[in-house]
């Protein structure tokens, strides 16, 4: 049955698809092609533009949608602060929220490293963000199981 909570869950999952799918697309499709097809200066300009666009979408759409729908879903499930420390659903949800915060922090570090022209730090932060995002998806599947 499709009700308001299905729509809220749909938006939450859609946001995750856009975030993780975007990370995977940039990492697996865009970056390798840019490395093969573009000279270094053009590649840097294209990847910087892609990164800025992704950051804008993250700040304007992804974060507000994920936070709002996540809070709504937790309220709907009657999650309390105390539950987040209890074994099972609460701890998995807490791990997911903490990992989400870490992924967002890694994304900020990535953007700062890119702006300061520190490619090794940017790459490390990018990898951490992608791996963490995949971990969030894994934890999310445990929550609905």
N, CA, C and O atoms as a GROMACS GRO file, in nm:
protein
  580
    1UNK      N    1   0.084  -0.119   0.000
    1UNK     CA    2   0.000   0.000   0.000
    1UNK      C    3   0.088   0.125   0.000
    1UNK      O    4   0.187   0.132   0.073
    2UNK      N    5   0.053   0.219  -0.081
    2UNK     CA    6   0.128   0.344  -0.088
    2UNK      C    7   0.058   0.449  -0.002
    2UNK      O    8  -0.054   0.491  -0.031
    3UNK      N    9   0.128   0.490   0.104
    3UNK     CA   10   0.075   0.594   0.192
    3UNK      C   11   0.184   0.700   0.208
    3UNK      O   12   0.285   0.697   0.138
    4UNK      N   13   0.164   0.792   0.298
    4UNK     CA   14   0.260   0.900   0.318
    4UNK      C   15   0.397   0.846   0.360
    4UNK      O   16   0.499   0.901   0.320
    5UNK      N   17   0.400   0.741   0.441
    5UNK     CA   18   0.527   0.686   0.489
    5UNK      C   19   0.602   0.615   0.378
    5UNK      O   20   0.725   0.610   0.378
    6UNK      N   21   0.529   0.560   0.284
    6UNK     CA   22   0.594   0.503   0.165
    6UNK      C   23   0.660   0.614   0.085
    6UNK      O   24   0.771   0.598   0.034
    7UNK      N   25   0.592   0.726   0.073
    7UNK     CA   26   0.648   0.840   0.001
    7UNK      C   27   0.771   0.895   0.072
    7UNK      O   28   0.870   0.931   0.007
    8UNK      N   29   0.767   0.903   0.204
    8UNK     CA   30   0.882   0.952   0.281
    8UNK      C   31   1.001   0.856   0.263
    8UNK      O   32   1.113   0.899   0.238
    9UNK      N   33   0.974   0.725   0.276
    9UNK     CA   34   1.080   0.625   0.255
    9UNK      C   35   1.136   0.634   0.113
    9UNK      O   36   1.256   0.624   0.092
   10UNK      N   37   1.046   0.652   0.015
   10UNK     CA   38   1.087   0.664  -0.124
   10UNK      C   39   1.183   0.782  -0.141
   10UNK      O   40   1.288   0.768  -0.205
   11UNK      N   41   1.149   0.897  -0.085
   11UNK     CA   42   1.237   1.014  -0.095
   11UNK      C   43   1.372   0.988  -0.028
   11UNK      O   44   1.476   1.031  -0.078
   12UNK      N   45   1.370   0.918   0.086
   12UNK     CA   46   1.493   0.887   0.157
   12UNK      C   47   1.581   0.795   0.072
   12UNK      O   48   1.702   0.817   0.059
   13UNK      N   49   1.522   0.693   0.014
   13UNK     CA   50   1.596   0.599  -0.071
   13UNK      C   51   1.642   0.669  -0.199
   13UNK      O   52   1.755   0.648  -0.244
   14UNK      N   53   1.556   0.751  -0.257
   14UNK     CA   54   1.593   0.823  -0.378
   14UNK      C   55   1.714   0.914  -0.353
   14UNK      O   56   1.805   0.922  -0.435
   15UNK      N   57   1.714   0.981  -0.239
   15UNK     CA   58   1.829   1.065  -0.204
   15UNK      C   59   1.957   0.983  -0.193
   15UNK      O   60   2.062   1.026  -0.239
   16UNK      N   61   1.947   0.866  -0.132
   16UNK     CA   62   2.064   0.779  -0.120
   16UNK      C   63   2.110   0.730  -0.257
   16UNK      O   64   2.230   0.721  -0.283
   17UNK      N   65   2.016   0.699  -0.344
   17UNK     CA   66   2.051   0.656  -0.480
   17UNK      C   67   2.127   0.767  -0.552
   17UNK      O   68   2.229   0.741  -0.616
   18UNK      N   69   2.078   0.888  -0.542
   18UNK     CA   70   2.143   1.001  -0.609
   18UNK      C   71   2.284   1.022  -0.552
   18UNK      O   72   2.378   1.042  -0.628
   19UNK      N   73   2.298   1.016  -0.420
   19UNK     CA   74   2.427   1.038  -0.358
   19UNK      C   75   2.526   0.928  -0.395
   19UNK      O   76   2.632   0.956  -0.450
   20UNK      N   77   2.492   0.804  -0.364
   20UNK     CA   78   2.585   0.693  -0.388
   20UNK      C   79   2.602   0.669  -0.538
   20UNK      O   80   2.713   0.643  -0.585
   21UNK      N   81   2.493   0.678  -0.612
   21UNK     CA   82   2.502   0.663  -0.757
   21UNK      C   83   2.589   0.770  -0.820
   21UNK      O   84   2.666   0.743  -0.911
   22UNK      N   85   2.577   0.893  -0.770
   22UNK     CA   86   2.660   1.001  -0.820
   22UNK      C   87   2.807   0.977  -0.790
   22UNK      O   88   2.892   0.998  -0.876
   23UNK      N   89   2.836   0.932  -0.668
   23UNK     CA   90   2.975   0.902  -0.632
   23UNK      C   91   3.032   0.792  -0.722
   23UNK      O   92   3.143   0.804  -0.774
   24UNK      N   93   2.954   0.686  -0.740
   24UNK     CA   94   3.001   0.575  -0.824
   24UNK      C   95   3.016   0.618  -0.970
   24UNK      O   96   3.112   0.578  -1.036
   25UNK      N   97   2.924   0.698  -1.020
   25UNK     CA   98   2.932   0.744  -1.159
   25UNK      C   99   3.056   0.829  -1.180
   25UNK      O  100   3.129   0.810  -1.278
   26UNK      N  101   3.081   0.921  -1.090
   26UNK     CA  102   3.201   1.005  -1.104
   26UNK      C  103   3.327   0.919  -1.096
   26UNK      O  104   3.420   0.936  -1.176
   27UNK      N  105   3.331   0.827  -0.999
   27UNK     CA  106   3.450   0.746  -0.976
   27UNK      C  107   3.475   0.643  -1.086
   27UNK      O  108   3.589   0.624  -1.130
   28UNK      N  109   3.368   0.576  -1.130
   28UNK     CA  110   3.384   0.463  -1.222
   28UNK      C  111   3.370   0.504  -1.369
   28UNK      O  112   3.426   0.437  -1.456
   29UNK      N  113   3.296   0.610  -1.397
   29UNK     CA  114   3.270   0.648  -1.536
   29UNK      C  115   3.340   0.778  -1.575
   29UNK      O  116   3.422   0.781  -1.667
   30UNK      N  117   3.309   0.886  -1.504
   30UNK     CA  118   3.356   1.018  -1.545
   30UNK      C  119   3.507   1.032  -1.530
   30UNK      O  120   3.576   1.071  -1.624
   31UNK      N  121   3.560   1.001  -1.412
   31UNK     CA  122   3.702   1.021  -1.387
   31UNK      C  123   3.791   0.938  -1.481
   31UNK      O  124   3.883   0.994  -1.541
   32UNK      N  125   3.766   0.808  -1.497
   32UNK     CA  126   3.852   0.732  -1.590
   32UNK      C  127   3.847   0.786  -1.734
   32UNK      O  128   3.949   0.791  -1.802
   33UNK      N  129   3.730   0.826  -1.779
   33UNK     CA  130   3.720   0.880  -1.915
   33UNK      C  131   3.790   1.015  -1.925
   33UNK      O  132   3.857   1.043  -2.025
   34UNK      N  133   3.776   1.097  -1.824
   34UNK     CA  134   3.844   1.226  -1.824
   34UNK      C  135   3.996   1.206  -1.824
   34UNK      O  136   4.068   1.279  -1.892
   35UNK      N  137   4.044   1.106  -1.750
   35UNK     CA  138   4.188   1.079  -1.747
   35UNK      C  139   4.238   1.032  -1.883
   35UNK      O  140   4.351   1.065  -1.922
   36UNK      N  141   4.158   0.956  -1.955
   36UNK     CA  142   4.199   0.905  -2.086
   36UNK      C  143   4.182   1.007  -2.199
   36UNK      O  144   4.261   1.009  -2.294
   37UNK      N  145   4.080   1.090  -2.188
   37UNK     CA  146   4.043   1.175  -2.300
   37UNK      C  147   4.091   1.320  -2.291
   37UNK      O  148   4.099   1.389  -2.393
   38UNK      N  149   4.121   1.367  -2.171
   38UNK     CA  150   4.150   1.510  -2.154
   38UNK      C  151   4.293   1.533  -2.106
   38UNK      O  152   4.349   1.454  -2.030
   39UNK      N  153   4.348   1.643  -2.150
   39UNK     CA  154   4.479   1.684  -2.097
   39UNK      C  155   4.459   1.729  -1.953
   39UNK      O  156   4.348   1.761  -1.911
   40UNK      N  157   4.567   1.731  -1.878
   40UNK     CA  158   4.559   1.756  -1.733
   40UNK      C  159   4.482   1.882  -1.697
   40UNK      O  160   4.399   1.880  -1.606
   41UNK      N  161   4.507   1.993  -1.766
   41UNK     CA  162   4.440   2.118  -1.730
   41UNK      C  163   4.289   2.110  -1.758
   41UNK      O  164   4.208   2.156  -1.678
   42UNK      N  165   4.252   2.051  -1.872
   42UNK     CA  166   4.109   2.035  -1.904
   42UNK      C  167   4.043   1.939  -1.807
   42UNK      O  168   3.931   1.961  -1.761
   43UNK      N  169   4.114   1.830  -1.775
   43UNK     CA  170   4.060   1.731  -1.680
   43UNK      C  171   4.033   1.797  -1.546
   43UNK      O  172   3.928   1.776  -1.486
   44UNK      N  173   4.128   1.876  -1.499
   44UNK     CA  174   4.112   1.945  -1.371
   44UNK      C  175   3.990   2.038  -1.374
   44UNK      O  176   3.914   2.044  -1.278
   45UNK      N  177   3.974   2.110  -1.485
   45UNK     CA  178   3.860   2.202  -1.496
   45UNK      C  179   3.727   2.126  -1.498
   45UNK      O  180   3.631   2.166  -1.432
   46UNK      N  181   3.722   2.018  -1.574
   46UNK     CA  182   3.598   1.939  -1.583
   46UNK      C  183   3.566   1.877  -1.448
   46UNK      O  184   3.452   1.885  -1.402
   47UNK      N  185   3.664   1.816  -1.384
   47UNK     CA  186   3.638   1.750  -1.256
   47UNK      C  187   3.602   1.852  -1.148
   47UNK      O  188   3.520   1.824  -1.060
   48UNK      N  189   3.664   1.969  -1.153
   48UNK     CA  190   3.630   2.075  -1.057
   48UNK      C  191   3.484   2.119  -1.077
   48UNK      O  192   3.411   2.139  -0.980
   49UNK      N  193   3.444   2.133  -1.203
   49UNK     CA  194   3.305   2.173  -1.233
   49UNK      C  195   3.206   2.065  -1.188
   49UNK      O  196   3.101   2.096  -1.132
   50UNK      N  197   3.241   1.939  -1.214
   50UNK     CA  198   3.155   1.828  -1.170
   50UNK      C  199   3.144   1.829  -1.017
   50UNK      O  200   3.035   1.814  -0.962
   51UNK      N  201   3.258   1.847  -0.951
   51UNK     CA  202   3.258   1.850  -0.805
   51UNK      C  203   3.176   1.964  -0.747
   51UNK      O  204   3.102   1.945  -0.650
   52UNK      N  205   3.187   2.081  -0.807
   52UNK     CA  206   3.109   2.196  -0.760
   52UNK      C  207   2.960   2.172  -0.779
   52UNK      O  208   2.879   2.206  -0.692
   53UNK      N  209   2.923   2.115  -0.892
   53UNK     CA  210   2.781   2.086  -0.919
   53UNK      C  211   2.728   1.982  -0.820
   53UNK      O  212   2.617   1.996  -0.767
   54UNK      N  213   2.808   1.879  -0.796
   54UNK     CA  214   2.768   1.774  -0.702
   54UNK      C  215   2.755   1.832  -0.561
   54UNK      O  216   2.663   1.796  -0.487
   55UNK      N  217   2.847   1.921  -0.522
   55UNK     CA  218   2.841   1.985  -0.391
   55UNK      C  219   2.717   2.072  -0.377
   55UNK      O  220   2.653   2.074  -0.271
   56UNK      N  221   2.682   2.143  -0.483
   56UNK     CA  222   2.562   2.228  -0.481
   56UNK      C  223   2.436   2.142  -0.463
   56UNK      O  224   2.350   2.175  -0.382
   57UNK      N  225   2.426   2.034  -0.538
   57UNK     CA  226   2.311   1.944  -0.527
   57UNK      C  227   2.307   1.882  -0.388
   57UNK      O  228   2.199   1.866  -0.330
   58UNK      N  229   2.424   1.847  -0.335
   58UNK     CA  230   2.431   1.789  -0.200
   58UNK      C  231   2.377   1.887  -0.097
   58UNK      O  232   2.293   1.852  -0.014
   59UNK      N  233   2.424   2.010  -0.102
   59UNK     CA  234   2.385   2.110  -0.002
   59UNK      C  235   2.239   2.153  -0.017
   59UNK      O  236   2.169   2.172   0.082
   60UNK      N  237   2.195   2.169  -0.141
   60UNK     CA  238   2.061   2.224  -0.165
   60UNK      C  239   1.951   2.119  -0.160
   60UNK      O  240   1.838   2.150  -0.123
   61UNK      N  241   1.983   1.995  -0.198
   61UNK     CA  242   1.878   1.894  -0.210
   61UNK      C  243   1.905   1.773  -0.120
   61UNK      O  244   1.824   1.740  -0.033
   62UNK      N  245   2.020   1.709  -0.140
   62UNK     CA  246   2.046   1.582  -0.073
   62UNK      C  247   2.041   1.592   0.080
   62UNK      O  248   1.964   1.520   0.144
   63UNK      N  249   2.120   1.681   0.137
   63UNK     CA  250   2.123   1.691   0.284
   63UNK      C  251   1.988   1.725   0.344
   63UNK      O  252   1.944   1.656   0.437
   64UNK      N  253   1.919   1.828   0.296
   64UNK     CA  254   1.788   1.857   0.356
   64UNK      C  255   1.690   1.741   0.344
   64UNK      O  256   1.617   1.711   0.439
   65UNK      N  257   1.686   1.675   0.228
   65UNK     CA  258   1.593   1.563   0.209
   65UNK      C  259   1.630   1.446   0.299
   65UNK      O  260   1.543   1.389   0.365
   66UNK      N  261   1.760   1.410   0.304
   66UNK     CA  262   1.800   1.295   0.385
   66UNK      C  263   1.775   1.320   0.534
   66UNK      O  264   1.725   1.233   0.604
   67UNK      N  265   1.809   1.438   0.580
   67UNK     CA  266   1.791   1.467   0.722
   67UNK      C  267   1.642   1.472   0.757
   67UNK      O  268   1.600   1.413   0.856
   68UNK      N  269   1.564   1.542   0.677
   68UNK     CA  270   1.420   1.554   0.706
   68UNK      C  271   1.351   1.418   0.701
   68UNK      O  272   1.276   1.383   0.792
   69UNK      N  273   1.376   1.343   0.595
   69UNK     CA  274   1.308   1.212   0.583
   69UNK      C  275   1.360   1.114   0.686
   69UNK      O  276   1.283   1.033   0.738
   70UNK      N  277   1.489   1.121   0.718
   70UNK     CA  278   1.544   1.032   0.821
   70UNK      C  279   1.481   1.058   0.956
   70UNK      O  280   1.445   0.964   1.028
   71UNK      N  281   1.468   1.185   0.992
   71UNK     CA  282   1.406   1.220   1.120
   71UNK      C  283   1.259   1.178   1.121
   71UNK      O  284   1.211   1.121   1.219
   72UNK      N  285   1.188   1.205   1.011
   72UNK     CA  286   1.047   1.164   1.003
   72UNK      C  287   1.030   1.013   1.018
   72UNK      O  288   0.941   0.967   1.089
   73UNK      N  289   1.116   0.937   0.952
   73UNK     CA  290   1.107   0.792   0.961
   73UNK      C  291   1.137   0.743   1.103
   73UNK      O  292   1.074   0.649   1.151
   74UNK      N  293   1.233   0.806   1.169
   74UNK     CA  294   1.265   0.768   1.307
   74UNK      C  295   1.148   0.800   1.400
   74UNK      O  296   1.114   0.720   1.487
   75UNK      N  297   1.088   0.916   1.382
   75UNK     CA  298   0.972   0.954   1.463
   75UNK      C  299   0.857   0.856   1.438
   75UNK      O  300   0.789   0.813   1.531
   76UNK      N  301   0.837   0.822   1.312
   76UNK     CA  302   0.729   0.728   1.276
   76UNK      C  303   0.750   0.592   1.343
   76UNK      O  304   0.653   0.526   1.381
   77UNK      N  305   0.874   0.550   1.358
   77UNK     CA  306   0.905   0.422   1.423
   77UNK      C  307   0.917   0.435   1.574
   77UNK      O  308   0.955   0.340   1.643
   78UNK      N  309   0.885   0.554   1.626
   78UNK     CA  310   0.893   0.582   1.770
   78UNK      C  311   1.033   0.560   1.827
   78UNK      O  312   1.048   0.511   1.939
   79UNK      N  313   1.135   0.597   1.750
   79UNK     CA  314   1.273   0.586   1.797
   79UNK      C  315   1.298   0.695   1.901
   79UNK      O  316   1.264   0.811   1.879
   80UNK      N  317   1.356   0.655   2.012
   80UNK     CA  318   1.394   0.751   2.117
   80UNK      C  319   1.547   0.759   2.122
   80UNK      O  320   1.617   0.674   2.068
   81UNK      N  321   1.596   0.862   2.190
   81UNK     CA  322   1.742   0.875   2.207
   81UNK      C  323   1.797   0.752   2.279
   81UNK      O  324   1.903   0.702   2.243
   82UNK      N  325   1.725   0.704   2.379
   82UNK     CA  326   1.771   0.588   2.456
   82UNK      C  327   1.781   0.463   2.367
   82UNK      O  328   1.871   0.381   2.385
   83UNK      N  329   1.690   0.449   2.272
   83UNK     CA  330   1.691   0.332   2.183
   83UNK      C  331   1.818   0.324   2.100
   83UNK      O  332   1.861   0.216   2.061
   84UNK      N  333   1.879   0.439   2.074
   84UNK     CA  334   1.998   0.441   1.989
   84UNK      C  335   2.117   0.371   2.055
   84UNK      O  336   2.215   0.339   1.988
   85UNK      N  337   2.109   0.347   2.185
   85UNK     CA  338   2.216   0.278   2.256
   85UNK      C  339   2.183   0.132   2.282
   85UNK      O  340   2.267   0.057   2.332
   86UNK      N  341   2.061   0.091   2.247
   86UNK     CA  342   2.020  -0.046   2.271
   86UNK      C  343   2.059  -0.136   2.156
   86UNK      O  344   2.066  -0.092   2.041
   87UNK      N  345   2.085  -0.264   2.185
   87UNK     CA  346   2.119  -0.358   2.079
   87UNK      C  347   2.007  -0.368   1.975
   87UNK      O  348   1.891  -0.341   2.005
   88UNK      N  349   2.043  -0.407   1.855
   88UNK     CA  350   1.945  -0.425   1.750
   88UNK      C  351   1.923  -0.299   1.669
   88UNK      O  352   2.018  -0.230   1.632
   89UNK      N  353   1.798  -0.271   1.642
   89UNK     CA  354   1.761  -0.160   1.554
   89UNK      C  355   1.826  -0.028   1.596
   89UNK      O  356   1.880   0.044   1.512
   90UNK      N  357   1.821   0.002   1.725
   90UNK     CA  358   1.873   0.129   1.774
   90UNK      C  359   2.021   0.148   1.745
   90UNK      O  360   2.062   0.253   1.696
   91UNK      N  361   2.101   0.046   1.775
   91UNK     CA  362   2.245   0.058   1.751
   91UNK      C  363   2.278   0.062   1.602
   91UNK      O  364   2.371   0.133   1.561
   92UNK      N  365   2.205  -0.013   1.522
   92UNK     CA  366   2.229  -0.008   1.378
   92UNK      C  367   2.196   0.131   1.325
   92UNK      O  368   2.270   0.187   1.244
   93UNK      N  369   2.084   0.187   1.371
   93UNK     CA  370   2.048   0.323   1.329
   93UNK      C  371   2.153   0.424   1.375
   93UNK      O  372   2.190   0.513   1.299
   94UNK      N  373   2.200   0.409   1.498
   94UNK     CA  374   2.304   0.500   1.548
   94UNK      C  375   2.431   0.488   1.464
   94UNK      O  376   2.493   0.589   1.430
   95UNK      N  377   2.470   0.366   1.431
   95UNK     CA  378   2.589   0.346   1.346
   95UNK      C  379   2.569   0.412   1.210
   95UNK      O  380   2.661   0.473   1.156
   96UNK      N  381   2.448   0.400   1.156
   96UNK     CA  382   2.418   0.460   1.026
   96UNK      C  383   2.428   0.613   1.034
   96UNK      O  384   2.484   0.677   0.945
   97UNK      N  385   2.373   0.671   1.138
   97UNK     CA  386   2.377   0.817   1.155
   97UNK      C  387   2.520   0.865   1.174
   97UNK      O  388   2.560   0.966   1.116
   98UNK      N  389   2.598   0.795   1.255
   98UNK     CA  390   2.738   0.833   1.278
   98UNK      C  391   2.820   0.818   1.149
   98UNK      O  392   2.904   0.903   1.119
   99UNK      N  393   2.796   0.712   1.075
   99UNK     CA  394   2.867   0.693   0.949
   99UNK      C  395   2.827   0.801   0.848
   99UNK      O  396   2.911   0.849   0.772
  100UNK      N  397   2.699   0.838   0.848
  100UNK     CA  398   2.654   0.948   0.762
  100UNK      C  399   2.729   1.076   0.795
  100UNK      O  400   2.774   1.147   0.705
  101UNK      N  401   2.742   1.106   0.924
  101UNK     CA  402   2.816   1.227   0.965
  101UNK      C  403   2.962   1.218   0.920
  101UNK      O  404   3.018   1.318   0.875
  102UNK      N  405   3.022   1.101   0.933
  102UNK     CA  406   3.161   1.083   0.891
  102UNK      C  407   3.175   1.100   0.739
  102UNK      O  408   3.272   1.159   0.692
  103UNK      N  409   3.078   1.049   0.664
  103UNK     CA  410   3.081   1.062   0.518
  103UNK      C  411   3.068   1.209   0.479
  103UNK      O  412   3.139   1.256   0.389
  104UNK      N  413   2.980   1.281   0.544
  104UNK     CA  414   2.965   1.423   0.512
  104UNK      C  415   3.093   1.498   0.548
  104UNK      O  416   3.134   1.589   0.475
  105UNK      N  417   3.157   1.462   0.659
  105UNK     CA  418   3.283   1.526   0.696
  105UNK      C  419   3.391   1.494   0.592
  105UNK      O  420   3.468   1.582   0.554
  106UNK      N  421   3.397   1.369   0.548
  106UNK     CA  422   3.495   1.331   0.445
  106UNK      C  423   3.469   1.408   0.316
  106UNK      O  424   3.563   1.445   0.245
  107UNK      N  425   3.344   1.432   0.285
  107UNK     CA  426   3.310   1.508   0.165
  107UNK      C  427   3.357   1.653   0.176
  107UNK      O  428   3.406   1.711   0.079
  108UNK      N  429   3.342   1.711   0.294
  108UNK     CA  430   3.390   1.848   0.317
  108UNK      C  431   3.543   1.852   0.305
  108UNK      O  432   3.598   1.942   0.243
  109UNK      N  433   3.610   1.753   0.365
  109UNK     CA  434   3.756   1.746   0.356
  109UNK      C  435   3.798   1.732   0.209
  109UNK      O  436   3.895   1.795   0.166
  110UNK      N  437   3.726   1.650   0.134
  110UNK     CA  438   3.755   1.633  -0.009
  110UNK      C  439   3.747   1.767  -0.082
  110UNK      O  440   3.837   1.802  -0.158
  111UNK      N  441   3.640   1.841  -0.058
  111UNK     CA  442   3.622   1.971  -0.124
  111UNK      C  443   3.731   2.069  -0.085
  111UNK      O  444   3.782   2.143  -0.169
  112UNK      N  445   3.767   2.071   0.042
  112UNK     CA  446   3.872   2.161   0.088
  112UNK      C  447   4.007   2.122   0.027
  112UNK      O  448   4.084   2.209  -0.015
  113UNK      N  449   4.036   1.993   0.022
  113UNK     CA  450   4.163   1.948  -0.035
  113UNK      C  451   4.169   1.980  -0.184
  113UNK      O  452   4.274   2.018  -0.236
  114UNK      N  453   4.056   1.965  -0.253
  114UNK     CA  454   4.052   2.000  -0.395
  114UNK      C  455   4.079   2.150  -0.413
  114UNK      O  456   4.157   2.189  -0.500
  115UNK      N  457   4.015   2.232  -0.331
  115UNK     CA  458   4.031   2.377  -0.342
  115UNK      C  459   4.176   2.418  -0.314
  115UNK      O  460   4.225   2.516  -0.371
  116UNK      N  461   4.242   2.344  -0.227
  116UNK     CA  462   4.382   2.376  -0.193
  116UNK      C  463   4.482   2.303  -0.283
  116UNK      O  464   4.603   2.308  -0.260
  117UNK      N  465   4.429   2.235  -0.385
  117UNK     CA  466   4.515   2.163  -0.481
  117UNK      C  467   4.602   2.058  -0.411
  117UNK      O  468   4.722   2.049  -0.434
  118UNK      N  469   4.537   1.978  -0.326
  118UNK     CA  470   4.605   1.869  -0.257
  118UNK      C  471   4.541   1.738  -0.303
  118UNK      O  472   4.455   1.683  -0.234
  119UNK      N  473   4.582   1.688  -0.419
  119UNK     CA  474   4.515   1.573  -0.480
  119UNK      C  475   4.519   1.444  -0.398
  119UNK      O  476   4.422   1.368  -0.397
  120UNK      N  477   4.628   1.418  -0.328
  120UNK     CA  478   4.634   1.294  -0.247
  120UNK      C  479   4.533   1.298  -0.134
  120UNK      O  480   4.464   1.199  -0.108
  121UNK      N  481   4.525   1.410  -0.066
  121UNK     CA  482   4.429   1.424   0.043
  121UNK      C  483   4.286   1.419  -0.011
  121UNK      O  484   4.198   1.359   0.050
  122UNK      N  485   4.264   1.482  -0.126
  122UNK     CA  486   4.131   1.481  -0.187
  122UNK      C  487   4.091   1.339  -0.225
  122UNK      O  488   3.978   1.297  -0.203
  123UNK      N  489   4.185   1.265  -0.283
  123UNK     CA  490   4.155   1.127  -0.324
  123UNK      C  491   4.125   1.040  -0.202
  123UNK      O  492   4.030   0.961  -0.204
  124UNK      N  493   4.205   1.053  -0.096
  124UNK     CA  494   4.181   0.975   0.026
  124UNK      C  495   4.044   1.006   0.085
  124UNK      O  496   3.971   0.916   0.126
  125UNK      N  497   4.009   1.134   0.089
  125UNK     CA  498   3.878   1.172   0.143
  125UNK      C  499   3.765   1.122   0.053
  125UNK      O  500   3.660   1.080   0.103
  126UNK      N  501   3.786   1.125  -0.076
  126UNK     CA  502   3.686   1.076  -0.171
  126UNK      C  503   3.663   0.926  -0.153
  126UNK      O  504   3.549   0.880  -0.151
  127UNK      N  505   3.771   0.852  -0.140
  127UNK     CA  506   3.759   0.707  -0.119
  127UNK      C  507   3.688   0.678   0.014
  127UNK      O  508   3.601   0.591   0.021
  128UNK      N  509   3.725   0.752   0.118
  128UNK     CA  510   3.660   0.733   0.249
  128UNK      C  511   3.511   0.763   0.239
  128UNK      O  512   3.430   0.691   0.298
  129UNK      N  513   3.475   0.866   0.166
  129UNK     CA  514   3.334   0.902   0.150
  129UNK      C  515   3.258   0.793   0.075
  129UNK      O  516   3.147   0.756   0.114
  130UNK      N  517   3.317   0.742  -0.031
  130UNK     CA  518   3.249   0.637  -0.109
  130UNK      C  519   3.235   0.508  -0.029
  130UNK      O  520   3.127   0.448  -0.026
  131UNK      N  521   3.342   0.465   0.037
  131UNK     CA  522   3.335   0.342   0.118
  131UNK      C  523   3.233   0.360   0.232
  131UNK      O  524   3.154   0.270   0.259
  132UNK      N  525   3.237   0.476   0.296
  132UNK     CA  526   3.140   0.503   0.402
  132UNK      C  527   2.997   0.504   0.351
  132UNK      O  528   2.906   0.455   0.418
  133UNK      N  529   2.977   0.560   0.232
  133UNK     CA  530   2.842   0.562   0.172
  133UNK      C  531   2.792   0.422   0.146
  133UNK      O  532   2.674   0.392   0.170
  134UNK      N  533   2.878   0.336   0.097
  134UNK     CA  534   2.839   0.196   0.076
  134UNK      C  535   2.806   0.129   0.210
  134UNK      O  536   2.716   0.046   0.218
  135UNK      N  537   2.881   0.165   0.314
  135UNK     CA  538   2.852   0.113   0.448
  135UNK      C  539   2.716   0.158   0.497
  135UNK      O  540   2.644   0.082   0.562
  136UNK      N  541   2.679   0.281   0.467
  136UNK     CA  542   2.547   0.332   0.505
  136UNK      C  543   2.438   0.252   0.436
  136UNK      O  544   2.337   0.217   0.499
  137UNK      N  545   2.457   0.222   0.308
  137UNK     CA  546   2.358   0.142   0.235
  137UNK      C  547   2.346   0.004   0.300
  137UNK      O  548   2.235  -0.048   0.316
  138UNK      N  549   2.458  -0.056   0.337
  138UNK     CA  550   2.455  -0.186   0.404
  138UNK      C  551   2.376  -0.178   0.536
  138UNK      O  552   2.291  -0.263   0.563
  139UNK      N  553   2.405  -0.076   0.616
  139UNK     CA  554   2.332  -0.060   0.742
  139UNK      C  555   2.184  -0.034   0.717
  139UNK      O  556   2.099  -0.084   0.791
  140UNK      N  557   2.152   0.042   0.614
  140UNK     CA  558   2.012   0.070   0.583
  140UNK      C  559   1.937  -0.058   0.548
  140UNK      O  560   1.821  -0.075   0.586
  141UNK      N  561   2.002  -0.147   0.476
  141UNK     CA  562   1.936  -0.273   0.442
  141UNK      C  563   1.912  -0.358   0.566
  141UNK      O  564   1.814  -0.432   0.572
  142UNK      N  565   2.001  -0.346   0.665
  142UNK     CA  566   1.981  -0.419   0.790
  142UNK      C  567   1.861  -0.363   0.867
  142UNK      O  568   1.794  -0.437   0.939
  143UNK      N  569   1.836  -0.234   0.852
  143UNK     CA  570   1.724  -0.172   0.924
  143UNK      C  571   1.588  -0.214   0.870
  143UNK      O  572   1.491  -0.221   0.945
  144UNK      N  573   1.580  -0.243   0.742
  144UNK     CA  574   1.451  -0.278   0.683
  144UNK      C  575   1.429  -0.429   0.677
  144UNK      O  576   1.322  -0.476   0.638
  145UNK      N  577   1.532  -0.504   0.716
  145UNK     CA  578   1.524  -0.650   0.708
  145UNK      C  579   1.444  -0.712   0.817
  145UNK      O  580   1.430  -0.835   0.822
   0.00000   0.00000   0.00000
